Amino acid sequence: MVIANPPFAQNYNSAALQHQNRFSYGFAPETKKADLMFVQHILASLKQDGRAAVVMPHGVLFRGSDEKKIREKMLKDNGGVIEGIISLPQKLFYGTGIPAVILVLNKNKPDALQNKVFFINADAEYGEGKNRNFLRSEDIEKIDYIFTRKEEIDKYSRLVDIAEIKGNDWNLNVRRYVDNTPEPEPEDVRAHLLGGIPKPEVGAKSHILAKLGLKSDLVFQDKDADYYDFHAHFQGKDDLKTLIESNQDLCKIIDNMDILLVDWWQEAKNDFASLAPSSPNAREVKNSNQLPHVRQELIDSLKNKLVPMKVLDLFQVAGVFVNWWDNIRYDLKTIIQNGWSPTLIPDSYIIRAFFQAEADEIEQLESDIAQKDAEIDSLLETAQELLEYEAEEDEKITAKLMKDELTARVKRSKEKIALPLFSGENAKELKAEVKGYEQVLKQFKKADDELKNFKATLKQKQLEFELKILLKKFGAEDQIYEHKQLLIQARKELAELGTEEEVKKDKDKDKKKKFTALTGDIKKLEARIVNIQDLMASFGGVITEEEAKELILQKHYDLVSEQLDRFLNGIRRTVIFVFENFWDKYAVAAGSVEREREETLQELNDFLSKLNYI
């Protein structure tokens, strides 16, 4: 087998080719036309039963002259060495935005494919990226499934006899054989002029509505034998979206799909879990060779479960699966090698299973801090109003600025009150102002102290919380060992300094500082070890293999459920678009717009007449 992506549009020199015998189908033009020379070189390198897949520009399919002769010989030789052609989307590759094709070559085609070429036009199914497009997992799965089985699908794939290709002068342009151009949007002139929604157009979309259990009478009512009207209570497109998303039949179908996924998972997770070794000695037996078998069983069983509901088609269900499988493939390798490793468990799952109370406490502290910040902001406004403080340009009003200003005002006011000549009503009024300033300062201090306490408590709780998660996943052994090694080193350095009495008598100040620092470090390390042991005891120790297995399986189920929701949301958006498109096209008829215009003009003329302008 050969898989190749040769450079496009290269020059070459036929006289300089070392192995002339490899190019039995002929020589392409030498200026920027080396594409089919690469293909011939690959073909010549294959064994008699060899196969190849080669990325090529579209030009090799239809260019004339010598390249046409090469194509003709390739199609005639031994029943044709071209097994299939797959047209890809544009902007897939770095360095070029042009679309490409994959030529699938086979020197030993089966009888059913003799003198035939299988075409796939996959250029309309892809994901859009910022700088380039990409084939999504579901697109790759569809191409693989259709090509492997050589299934013919309208506007997607077709098995073409060589006689038809000959009739097209050996032109292999994919759109000649599989034209996936969308059908033009129908436009009913009568409906545009007089109003109404054509029943044949609605009927043509009934298969899309049926996917989610919806019928046309949800939105439409009869106007006459050939046309519908929107129900009178609809005021705009938003009403349509709200009605569809809240429809009970739609919600029931979505719920049924979720139930079927749960049923599938209950059956499938045992096959999935079989990848893990049952014991350390079994790890060599349970290897990645088992993975393709498990994958095939799971995708087949998911299709059998969901496709009969007719909400998602075969390839959409396959898309649910392959996107999920791609997300978990590295997990699977770890499971095969190491079993149910806690490294595969996201912290959020550990928290939900074992430390939800701690998470709630931290969330409450964060909420308290946010509320206290809001309270301080409110005090800032109060202080600014009380002081009648006008900020200068670009000056930022902060709590410190307001507290300093309030303190200064209190000091100045008290100095005034203390003056012998300052008495009576003026003194009484100033004392009231001072009391107001001091009250706000007191509120600031109280809020600042509470905020400081909240933040200190939060920091402590977060550190403890993170340590609990770490200990739950991996145990305390490594943590305690690391701290004990640091403790041994600190004690060794302390012993080298001498006893406490010796250090006290020593005149070396640096030695005394180091002794004090090491003594403090030792106490902290000892306390840390005790804290780790106490934490381990508080939550029942490290996670068990069975607990890890359940959480990893739950994670994997959640991922496949997310993929199902993504595809179901896509179907829901498609249905909403169908109704919104009818609204955009026919909700307002040209005739009614014209009548409204005439009525408005008549109203304007009446006003102008009354004002004697006309």
FENVENSUL-V439268 format. One record per backbone hydrogen bond with DSSP energy under -1.0 kcal/mol. NH is the residue of the N-H (numbers start at 1). CO is the residue of the C=O. If there is no record, write none. Layout:
<<NH	CO> <NH	CO>>
This chain:
<<2	51> <4	53> <12	30> <17	14> <22	19> <23	20> <26	23> <34	10> <38	34> <39	35> <40	36> <41	37> <42	38> <43	39> <44	40> <46	43> <50	47> <52	105> <53	2> <54	103> <55	4> <56	101> <60	57> <61	58> <63	59> <67	64> <69	65> <70	66> <71	67> <72	68> <73	69> <74	70> <75	71> <76	72> <77	73> <79	76> <80	77> <81	74> <83	104> <84	104> <85	118> <86	102> <87	120> <88	100> <91	97> <96	93> <101	56> <102	86> <103	54> <104	84> <105	52> <106	81> <107	50> <113	110> <114	111> <115	79> <116	113> <117	160> <118	83> <119	158> <120	85> <121	156> <122	87> <125	122> <127	134> <133	91> <134	127> <140	136> <141	137> <142	138> <143	139> <144	140> <145	141> <146	142> <147	143> <148	144> <149	145> <150	146> <151	146> <156	153> <157	153> <158	119> <160	117> <162	115> <165	161> <166	162> <167	163> <169	166> <170	165> <172	61> <176	173> <177	174> <178	174> <192	188> <193	189> <194	190> <195	191> <197	228> <199	226> <202	198> <203	199> <204	200> <205	202> <206	203> <209	205> <210	206> <212	209> <213	210> <214	209> <218	215> <219	216> <220	216> <221	229> <223	227> <224	227> <228	197> <229	221> <231	219> <234	231> <240	236> <241	237> <242	238> <243	239> <244	240> <245	241> <246	242> <247	244> <251	247> <252	248> <253	249> <254	250> <255	251> <256	252> <257	253> <258	254> <259	255> <260	256> <261	257> <262	258> <263	259> <264	260> <265	261> <266	262> <267	263> <268	264> <269	265> <272	268> <273	269> <274	270> <275	272> <276	273> <282	279> <283	280> <286	282> <287	285> <290	287> <291	288> <294	290> <295	291> <296	292> <297	293> <298	294> <299	295> <300	296> <301	297> <302	298> <303	299> <304	300> <305	301> <306	302> <307	303> <309	306> <310	307> <317	313> <318	314> <319	315> <320	316> <321	317> <322	318> <323	319> <324	320> <325	321> <326	322> <327	323> <328	324> <332	328> <333	329> <334	330> <335	331> <336	332> <337	333> <338	334> <339	335> <341	339> <344	341> <345	342> <349	346> <350	346> <351	347> <352	348> <353	349> <354	350> <355	351> <359	355> <360	356> <361	357> <362	358> <363	359> <364	360> <365	361> <366	362> <367	363> <368	364> <369	365> <370	366> <371	367> <372	368> <373	369> <374	370> <375	371> <376	372> <377	373> <378	374> <379	375> <380	376> <381	377> <382	378> <383	379> <384	380> <385	381> <386	382> <387	383> <389	384> <395	392> <402	398> <403	399> <404	400> <405	401> <406	402> <407	403> <408	404> <409	405> <410	406> <411	407> <412	408> <413	409> <414	410> <415	411> <416	412> <417	413> <418	414> <419	416> <422	419> <428	424> <429	425> <430	426> <431	427> <432	428> <433	429> <434	430> <435	431> <436	432> <437	433> <438	434> <439	435> <440	436> <441	437> <442	438> <443	439> <444	440> <445	441> <446	442> <447	443> <448	444> <449	445> <450	446> <451	447> <452	448> <453	449> <454	450> <455	451> <456	452> <457	453> <458	454> <459	455> <460	456> <461	457> <462	458> <463	459> <464	460> <465	461> <466	462> <467	463> <468	464> <469	465> <470	466> <471	467> <472	468> <473	469> <474	470> <475	471> <480	476> <481	477> <482	478> <483	479> <484	480> <485	481> <486	482> <487	483> <488	484> <489	485> <490	486> <491	487> <492	488> <493	489> <494	490> <495	491> <496	492> <503	499> <504	500> <505	501> <506	502> <512	508> <513	509> <514	510> <515	511> <516	512> <517	513> <518	514> <519	515> <520	516> <521	517> <522	518> <523	519> <524	520> <525	521> <526	522> <527	523> <528	524> <529	525> <530	526> <531	527> <532	528> <533	529> <534	530> <535	531> <536	532> <537	533> <538	534> <539	535> <541	536> <543	472> <548	544> <549	545> <550	546> <551	547> <552	548> <553	549> <554	550> <555	551> <556	552> <557	553> <558	554> <559	555> <560	556> <561	557> <562	558> <563	559> <564	560> <565	561> <566	562> <567	563> <568	564> <569	565> <570	566> <571	567> <572	568> <573	569> <574	570> <575	571> <576	572> <577	573> <578	574> <579	575> <580	576> <581	577> <582	578> <583	579> <584	580> <585	581> <586	582> <587	583> <590	192> <591	193> <593	589> <594	590> <595	591> <596	592> <597	593> <598	594> <599	595> <600	596> <601	597> <602	598> <603	599> <604	600> <605	601> <606	602> <607	603> <608	604> <609	605> <610	606> <611	607> <612	609> <613	608>>
